[in-house]
Amino acid sequence: MIIVTGATGQLGRIVIAKLLQKVPANQIIAVVRDTAKAADFSAAGVQVRAANYNEPATLDSAFVGATKVLLISGNEFGQRVQQHRHVIDAATRAKVELLAYTSVLRADTSPMVVAVEHRETEALINASGLPYAILRNSWYTENYTGSLASVLQHGVFLSCAGEGKISSAAREDYAEAAVAVLTQSHHAGKIYELGGDEAYTLADLAAEISRQTGKQIAYQNLTQLDYQNVLIGAGLPEFLAEFLASSDADAAKGTLFEAGRQLSQLIGRPTTSLAQVVKAALATSGSDHVH
């Protein structure tokens, strides 16, 4: 049985969909906090089990019969190490054959704030004695294309990433990598540094948006503090604005650049291009600028 935690999240949903293409539905267990959000999984024949990262007993019952577990990192910053510890402990008690974990690019050396909890989680996994595979994901391209409506409205892409090259990939690419690790047999003990085949700067992204919409979008580089204040002014919570600005400032120093192409090797195809992700984002944003 393959367990996917956080299965109703943005990444988890794609992982479940791609697993259904590879293994029988009754061999997949979607672990979710709210089963009402997973009715479509049940309808497809996937087993849905309720569990909470904060409640170890719920994880024990959810992991009954598990052979492989994908721990999709939680989204509650500051709480994640303890939450992940509960999942790792439950997987250990269930004696799973493989624990896969979605980490961040070069978690062991990255200066990014987000890397700290991933680094600590990786250490817990290593200490557990379980066979594991670590998927160190670079940024999702959707992290940037998610703000397209605002970018088109204002005609400018703001950030503090400078000329930093970013090796992001589509969420679908990372989901496919997770499915490869869960459905193949030779990944135990592996740590994968995963990023898109083609790196780009945010100026390149602005140029691609301009090309596809016919609307001139400029890239404006701000200081980290100015960008943080812009995000707060746009209504983001201060901690999130600080995190995003800090991440882009790190990207300016090359923190999100990865040239190894391990992701395309793992999924057996080129990663989704920047142009493709922009095109998909424009289609879903309902922009009337699209040619």
C-alpha positions in Angstrom: 0.0 0.0 0.0 1.3 3.4 -0.9 0.4 6.2 1.5 0.4 9.9 0.4 0.1 12.4 3.3 -1.3 15.9 2.7 -3.1 14.3 -0.2 -5.6 17.1 -0.8 -2.9 19.8 -1.1 -1.8 21.2 -4.4 1.1 18.7 -4.9 -0.7 15.8 -3.2 -3.7 15.9 -5.6 -1.4 15.6 -8.6 0.6 12.8 -7.0 -2.7 10.9 -6.4 -3.8 11.5 -10.0 -0.5 10.2 -11.4 -0.4 7.2 -9.0 -3.8 6.2 -10.4 -2.2 5.9 -13.8 0.4 3.4 -12.4 -1.1 1.3 -9.7 -4.6 0.0 -8.8 -6.7 2.5 -6.8 -7.1 0.1 -3.9 -3.4 0.1 -3.4 -3.3 3.9 -2.7 -4.2 5.5 0.6 -4.8 9.2 0.8 -4.1 10.6 4.2 -6.0 13.9 4.8 -7.1 16.1 7.6 -10.6 16.7 6.1 -12.1 13.6 4.4 -14.9 15.8 2.9 -12.2 17.4 0.7 -11.3 13.9 -0.6 -14.6 12.7 -1.9 -13.3 12.5 -5.4 -10.5 10.2 -4.2 -13.1 7.8 -2.7 -15.1 7.9 -5.9 -12.0 6.8 -7.8 -11.5 3.9 -5.5 -8.7 5.3 -3.4 -8.7 4.6 0.3 -9.1 7.8 2.3 -8.0 7.9 5.9 -8.2 10.9 8.3 -5.1 11.9 10.2 -3.5 15.0 11.6 0.3 15.7 11.7 -0.2 17.0 15.2 -1.9 13.8 16.5 0.4 10.7 16.4 -2.4 8.2 17.2 -4.3 9.2 14.1 -1.2 8.6 12.0 -0.8 5.1 13.5 -4.3 4.1 12.4 -3.8 5.8 9.0 -0.6 3.9 8.3 -1.9 0.4 8.9 -0.8 -1.8 6.0 1.6 0.8 4.6 4.6 -0.3 2.6 5.7 3.1 1.2 4.9 6.5 2.5 5.3 9.9 0.8 5.6 12.6 3.5 4.6 15.8 1.8 6.1 18.6 4.0 3.5 20.5 6.0 2.7 24.1 5.5 2.7 25.4 9.1 6.1 27.1 9.3 7.6 26.7 12.8 5.5 23.6 13.5 6.8 21.4 10.7 9.7 19.6 12.4 7.5 18.3 15.2 4.7 17.4 12.8 7.2 15.6 10.5 8.6 13.8 13.5 5.2 12.3 14.2 4.9 11.1 10.6 8.4 9.6 10.7 7.7 7.9 14.0 4.4 6.4 12.7 6.2 5.2 9.5 8.9 3.6 11.7 6.3 1.8 13.8 4.5 0.6 10.6 7.9 -0.7 9.4 7.5 0.7 6.0 9.8 -0.3 3.1 10.4 3.3 2.0 9.8 6.8 3.3 10.0 9.5 0.6 10.1 13.1 1.7 9.6 16.4 -0.2 12.5 18.6 0.9 14.1 21.7 -0.6 17.0 22.1 -3.0 20.4 21.5 -1.2 18.7 21.5 2.2 21.9 20.5 3.8 23.8 23.7 2.8 21.1 26.2 1.6 21.1 29.5 3.4 17.3 29.9 2.8 15.1 30.2 5.8 12.8 27.5 4.4 15.7 25.0 4.4 16.1 24.9 8.2 13.0 22.8 9.0 13.8 20.6 5.9 17.3 20.0 7.2 16.1 19.0 10.6 13.5 16.7 9.1 16.1 15.0 6.9 18.2 14.4 10.0 15.2 12.8 11.7 14.6 10.6 8.7 18.3 9.6 8.6 18.2 8.8 12.3 15.1 6.7 12.0 16.8 3.8 10.3 14.1 3.6 7.7 14.9 3.2 4.0 14.3 6.6 2.5 14.4 8.8 -0.6 14.8 12.5 -0.3 13.2 14.7 -3.1 14.9 18.1 -2.7 12.6 20.2 -4.8 13.6 23.6 -6.1 10.9 26.3 -6.5 7.6 25.6 -8.2 7.2 27.8 -11.3 3.7 28.3 -10.1 5.1 30.3 -7.2 5.7 33.0 -9.7 2.9 32.5 -12.2 0.3 32.5 -9.4 0.5 36.3 -9.3 -0.1 36.8 -13.1 -3.4 38.6 -12.7 -1.7 41.3 -10.6 1.3 41.5 -12.9 -1.0 42.0 -15.9 -3.0 44.6 -14.1 0.0 46.7 -13.1 2.2 45.9 -16.1 5.2 45.2 -13.9 6.8 42.2 -12.2 8.3 43.1 -8.8 10.8 41.1 -6.9 14.3 41.3 -5.4 15.8 38.3 -7.1 18.1 40.4 -9.3 19.8 38.4 -12.1 19.6 35.2 -10.1 19.0 32.1 -12.3 16.1 30.1 -11.0 15.8 26.4 -11.9 12.1 26.0 -11.0 9.8 23.3 -12.4 6.1 22.8 -12.7 4.3 21.2 -9.7 3.3 18.4 -12.1 7.0 17.6 -12.7 7.8 17.2 -9.0 4.6 15.1 -8.5 5.8 12.8 -11.3 9.2 12.5 -9.6 7.5 11.4 -6.4 5.4 8.8 -8.2 8.6 7.4 -9.9 10.2 7.0 -6.5 7.1 5.4 -5.0 6.5 2.9 -7.9 10.0 1.9 -8.7 12.3 -0.2 -6.6 15.8 1.3 -6.7 15.5 4.6 -4.9 16.2 3.7 -1.3 19.1 5.7 0.1 18.9 8.3 -2.7 18.9 12.1 -2.3 17.8 13.9 -5.5 18.5 17.6 -6.2 15.5 18.5 -8.4 15.1 21.5 -10.7 13.9 22.4 -14.1 16.1 21.8 -17.2 16.2 25.5 -18.2 17.0 28.2 -15.6 15.7 31.7 -16.1 15.8 35.1 -14.4 12.6 36.9 -13.4 13.4 39.4 -16.2 13.2 36.4 -18.5 9.8 35.5 -17.0 8.5 39.0 -17.5 9.7 38.8 -21.1 7.8 35.5 -21.6 4.6 37.0 -20.2 5.0 40.0 -22.5 5.5 37.6 -25.5 2.5 35.6 -24.8 0.1 38.4 -23.9 1.3 41.1 -26.2 1.3 43.4 -23.2 4.7 45.0 -22.2 5.6 43.7 -18.7 8.7 45.2 -17.1 10.7 43.5 -14.4 11.5 45.8 -11.6 14.1 44.8 -9.0 13.6 46.2 -5.5 15.6 45.9 -2.3 14.6 43.0 -0.1 13.0 45.4 2.4 11.1 47.3 -0.3 9.8 44.2 -1.8 8.7 42.9 1.6 6.8 46.1 2.2 5.1 45.9 -1.2 3.9 42.4 -0.3 2.6 43.6 3.1 0.9 46.4 1.3 -0.8 43.9 -1.0 -2.3 42.2 2.0 0.1 39.4 2.8 0.8 38.5 6.4 4.1 40.0 7.6 5.7 36.6 8.2 4.8 35.4 4.7 6.0 38.7 3.1 9.3 38.4 5.0 9.7 34.7 3.8 9.0 35.5 0.2 11.3 38.5 0.1 14.0 36.6 1.9 13.6 33.7 -0.6 14.0 35.9 -3.7 17.0 37.7 -2.1 18.6 34.3 -1.8 17.6 33.4 -5.3 19.6 36.5 -6.4 22.7 34.7 -5.0 22.0 31.5 -7.0 20.4 29.5 -4.3 17.6 28.2 -6.6 19.9 27.3 -9.5 20.4 23.6 -10.2 22.1 22.4 -13.4 22.1 18.6 -12.7 18.9 17.8 -14.5 18.1 15.0 -12.1 14.4 15.8 -12.3 14.1 15.2 -16.0 16.2 12.0 -15.6 13.8 10.8 -12.9 10.6 11.5 -14.8 12.0 10.3 -18.1 11.1 13.4 -20.1 12.1 17.1 -20.3 10.7 19.3 -17.5 7.8 21.5 -18.3 9.1 24.7 -20.0 8.6 28.2 -18.6 6.5 29.0 -21.7 4.2 26.1 -21.0 3.6 27.1 -17.4 3.0 30.7 -18.3 0.5 29.6 -21.0 -1.4 27.4 -18.5 -1.5 30.2 -15.9 -2.8 32.7 -18.4 -5.5 30.2 -19.5 -6.7 29.7 -15.9 -6.4 33.4 -14.9 -8.9 34.2 -17.6 -6.8 37.0 -19.0 -8.3 38.8 -21.9 -4.7 39.7 -23.1 -3.9 36.2 -24.3 -3.4 35.9 -28.1 
